[in-house]
Amino acid sequence: MQTYLVGGAVRDKLLGREVYDKDWVVVGASPDDMLNQGYQQVGKDFPVFLHPQTKDEYALARTERKSGKGYTGFICDFSQDITLEQDLQRRDLTINAMALDEQGNLIDPFNGKSDLDNRILRHVSDAFVEDPLRVLRVARFAARYLEYGFRIADETLELMRTLAHSGELEYLAAERVWKETERSLLGENPQEYFRVLQSCDALNYWFKELAVLWGVPNPPMHHPEIDSGIHTLMVLEQAAKLSPELDVRYAALAHDLGKGITPAEMWPRHIGHETNGVPLVESMSHRLKCPTKAKDIAKLVCELHIKVHTAFKLKPSTIVKMLNQMDAWRKPERFEHILLACEADARGRTGFEDRRYPQADYLRTCYKEASDIDVKAIMASGVQGAQIRDAIERERQRRVAAVPRPELDSNGY
């Protein structure tokens, strides 16, 4: 029985990154051997065990053979004669197919260290195409290690494209797709995840509402980058700089889906894309099984982002109505997340990345003034029933009307 540290822990250790989780492979052992030593079995499809003290995961060395569709269609062999090299060969990328023995010696049968040094994401073998989830995983690694200058090997990108065209991605469980997507959205460069998926045609099923944005033009005056797909990734990049919150980043990703169904004869204008996009945000979110909170904020940003951009031109009654729609009085955090997503939209344009976004501060002031009303005094004035709500609404509008409106700068709106 021999134990090896494998996978991400080895990769990140060699990169000089902090190692948070450690995965181990055990060669030459049976499930009974592990149980007899006090390990707790947790794996169902193949034996994975928790160490009795550290709780690290220890998996028996195994091979896999494709037997069906999607991520789970595999037959595993974890007999005691499976070698470490056989186990490493089934892994996705060479940089993930390295191991360290108990003396700290590197075992690298597929030249992962060379690819790590040369900043290349390369598949281990042609068995890569047997697991469609690997398309998403490679895209996530590309995003995660963008700061190090990694690129995907041309032949690996071609295999990813082959998988995307095969229809295998459709057999993935939504939960697995969302898990990879969420982890990428929460990273430092989430836009790279979607850029890679778009480059290998892998957006076309799970993100089909997003996929059609590439090639759809915007007015050059407001969008020097022109292309709606490029704009969306620029917005997501800005959202990642403005906020660590998943809700803000997902809303940035989904805010312009309505442009994908604008009739071509109307291009480059997109009249009504805000309301047209709301059902598309709903359908994509439902398919991905994303959290309800993220979906709801994304729908609001989709519908209201143009109003937020043009806040200085809105009537006080319209601003109060918009705050009501956001449920800002009860959910101030949601209100703030919507403003951040809208700011990301304004900055996610070529040449506008560092511009001020005074609309957000103006609306924050409107919200603060409209929130600071004396409901008890209104009730004491003698109004009753539905009149109370109307009186509160009028007072909120009066206070918003008193907020100074900044001069609109050359922000493009």
N, C-alpha and C positions, 0 to 999 in steps of 0.2 A: 504494500500500500504506500503510494507516494503522493504527496500533496504539492500543488503548484498554484501560485498567485497568477491570475490570468486577466485578460480583457482590459477594461478601462483603467483599472488601478495601475497596471504596468505602463500603459500608454501615457497617462497623466504624470506618473512618476518620472518617466523619461523626458517629458516636456517641462518638468519643473513646476507643474501645477499641484495644488493641494489635493490629496486623495481623501475622499469622504467615504466611499463604499469600497469594500474589498470582496471580490469573488474568487473562489477557489475551485480547482478541479482536482478530483481524487482519482488516481489511476490504480487499478489492481485491487479494487474493493467491491464488495457486494452490498446491497441494502442491509442485509443482516449484520455485516461487519460494522456498518455505520451505527446502526441501532444499538448494537452491543457495546459500543464505546460512548453511548449517552447522547448521540446526536438525535435531533427531533426532525422527522420527515415532514416536509411541507409540499413537495412537488407531487402533482397528480399524473401528468403526461410522462414525466421522467423523474427519477428520484433526485430531489434536492433536499439538503439537510441543513439545519441550523446548528452551529457549534454550541455545545452546552454552556460555555462561558461567554464568548464574544458575541454570539448570535450572528456571526458572519455566515454567508451562504456557501455551502460546499456541495458541488454537483458531481455526480459520477461521470467520468469521461464517457462520451457517447458519440454515435454517428446518427445521421438522419437520412431518411429516404422519402422522397415526395410520393404521396399516396392520394392526394385530393387537391381541392382548390383552397386558395387563401393561405392564411398564416398558420392554421392548425392542421392542415392536411399532410401530416408527416408520421412516419413510423420510426421510432427511436430504438436503437440498440445500445444498451448500456452494460453489456457483458464485461467480465473482468479482464478480457484480453484486448479491449479497445486501448489503443496507445494515445499518448498525449498529442502526437502529431495528427492523428486521425480526428481527435476532438478539435484541435485548432483549425483544421482544414474546413470544417463546416461553418466557420465564422464568416462574417460579412466582409470586413476590410482587413488588409494586412496589418494595419496599425493596431487592430484589435485581436490579432492572432499571435500575440507574443505571450510568453510565460516566464516567470521567475521561479527557480527551484528553491528549496529550503536554505541553500547556501547563498542565494542572491545571484546565481548565474542566469544570464539571459538565454532563453531558448527561443529561437527565431527562425523557424523552417521556411517562412514565406517572405523573408526580407522586409518585415515590417519596420525595423529600425531604419533601414535605408529610406523607405517611403516617409517615415516620420521626419527624418533629417531633411529630406527634399520637399517636405510639405505637400505630399500627394495622398489623396484618398483613392485607394485602388482595391478592387475586389480580390478575394483570395483565389476563387476558382469559378468556373462556369456554373457551379451549383448556386451561385448568387441569384440566378433567375428563378430558383425554386421557391423563394420567399418574397412575395410582393411587398411586405412591410419594409424590406431593406431599401426600397426607393425613398421612403419617408425618413428612415434612419440616416441614410447618407446625406440627404438634404439637411437634416438636423445637425449632423456633424459638420457639414460645410458652414452652417450658420454659427455653430458654437466655436469653431476654430478659425473663423474668418480673420480675427485679429492676428493670427499667426501666419497668415498668408497661404493657407492650404487651398489647393484646387483639386477638382475631381479629374481623375485620369480620363482621357477621351474614350478609351475602350469601356470604362465603367459607366460613363454617362450614356454610352450607346446601349449597354445592357439595361440601364434604367429606362431608356426610351422603349426598348423592346418589351419590357414588362408592362409599361404604361399602355402600349398598343395592344397587348394581349388580352386586356380585360380582367386580368387577375386582381388588380387593385380593388375592383368592385366587390370581391369576396371577403375583403377585410372587415373585421368587426368595427363598427363606428367608434366604440370605446378605445380601440387601439389607435385608430386614426387620430382621434381627438387627443389622446395622451401624447403622441409625438408632436402634434400641432401645438398643444398647450405648452409643452416644454420648450418648443422653439419660440413661441410668442413671448415667453417669460425671459428669454435670453437677451443678450446685449445687441444682437443683430438679427432680429426676427425676419426682416425683409429678405435676407439671403435664403432662408428656408423656402419661401415662396418663389423667389427668383429661380432657384435650382429646379423646383417642381415645374415651373412654367417652361424652363429651357428643355425639359425632357418630356413635355406633353403630359405630365402627371397630375395636372389640375382638373382635367376634363370630366371627372366623375364626381369626386367628393367636393370639389370647389368649382363646379361648372359655371356658377353665376359670376365668379371671379375670373375664370379663364377667358371669357369672351371680352373682357375689357381691353386686352392687348389689340392694338390696331384701331381702336375707337378714338378719334381725335377730340381735343378740347380747343376752345378759342385761344389762339396764341397770345393774345394780349394778357389774359389772366393765367395762362398755362404755357410758359415758354417750352416746357418739356413735351407738350402736346398730347402724347399718348396717355390714355386713361389708366392702362395697366402700370406704366412706369410711374405715373403720378401716385397711384395707390401704394406702391412700395416705398415711394419717397415719404408719403404721409405716415406709413407704419414706422419708418426709420425715425422720423421726428417724434412720433408718439413714444418710442422706446427711450428717447432722450428726455422727454418731458415727464414720464411717469413709469413706475415699475408695475402698475396695476394691469392685470389681464383684461379687465373691462375696457380700459382706455385703448389698449392695443387692438383688441378684437373689433371695437367700434371703428377704429381708424382703418382697419382692413376692409370692413364691410360698408363704409359710409357712401360709396359711389356706385354700388351695384346697379342702381337704376339706369346708369349710362349705358349699360350693356344691352338694353332693349330699346334705346332710342332709334327710331327709323333712320336709316342712312341718309335719306334725303334732308333730314333736319340737321345733320352734322355741320359744323362743330358745336352747335348749340344743343342744350339738353334741357329743354323746358319741361318742368314737372318731374325731373329725375329723382327728386327727393321723395315724393310720395310713391312714385313708381317702384322705387327700390325697396320699400318696406316689406312687401310680400316676398321679395327675393332674399332679404336678410332672414326672414322667418324660415323659408324653405332650406337655405343652406345651414342655418343653425339647427334645425330639426334633424337634418341628415347627419350632421356631425355630433348630435346629442351634446352640444355645448351647454354650459351652465345657464340657467334661466336668467340670472342677473346679467351676465354678459350679453345674452341675446336681447334683453329688454333695453339695455343702454345702447346697444348697436342700432336697434330700430329707431330710438329717439334721435340719435345723432344723424342717422340717415335722413330722417324726416325734417329735422330742425336746423341742420348745419348752415343752410343758406340764410335763414332768419338770424342765427347767431352772428354770422359774418356781417349782416346788414343791420345790426342792432341799433346803430345810431339813427337810422331812418324810420324805425318802427314807432308806432303810436304807443303811448303808455298802456293802453288797454291790451294791445297785442303782446307787449312784453309780459304783462301780468298773466295773460292767457297762456303764454309759452311757459312761464314758471309753474303755472298750475299743471300743465301737461307733463312737465318734468317731475311733478310731485316734489318740488324743491323745498317746500315748507316742512315736509316730514322726512325727506331724504336729501339733506344737504350734500352728502358725499356723492350721491348720484349726480346732482347738479354740477359739482366740481369736476367729476369725471367727464361729463358731457362737454364742459368748457375746454378741458385739456385736449380732448379728441378734436374739437373744432379748431383749436389753435394749431394742432399738428396738421390739420388739413390746410390751413392758411400758409403754414411754413413749408409744406411738402411740395414745393414748386421751385423750379430752377430759378435761382436768384433771389428767392424769398426766404431762404432757410433761417436767416438771422433777423428778420424783420420783427418789429414789435407787433403785438396783437392787442391793442387797447380795448377791443370789443369785450374781451373777457373781464377786464377790470371794471369796465362800465357796467356790465351785467352783474358782477359781484356787488357793486355798490347799490344797484337797483334792488337786488335781492335783500341786502342788509337793511336798506331803508324800508322796504315793503314788509319785512319781517317784524320790524320794531314798532308794532302798533299795539294800542291798548284795547284789547277786545272787551275787557270788563267795562271800560268807559263807554264803548259803543253800545253795549247791552244796557247800561244804566241810562242811556239817552232815551230809552223808551221803545226802541225798535224790537220787533218780535218775529219769531219763526224764520221764514225764508228771508225776511228783510235784514236779519243780522248778517247773513252771508253776503247780500248785496251791498250792505254798508261797509263790510270789511273789504270787499272788492273795490269799491269807490275810493276808500282811504288808501289802499295799496296803489291804485292808479294815480292818485293825487301825489303821493310820495315819490313815485317813479318819475312823474312829470317834473318834479323839482330837482331831480338829479341833473347836473350840468352834462351836456353832451359834448365830448371832445370833437375837434375837427377831424374829419376823415383824412388819414394820411394816404400816401401812395401805396396802399397795401393791395391794391388790385380789386377792391370791392367797392 
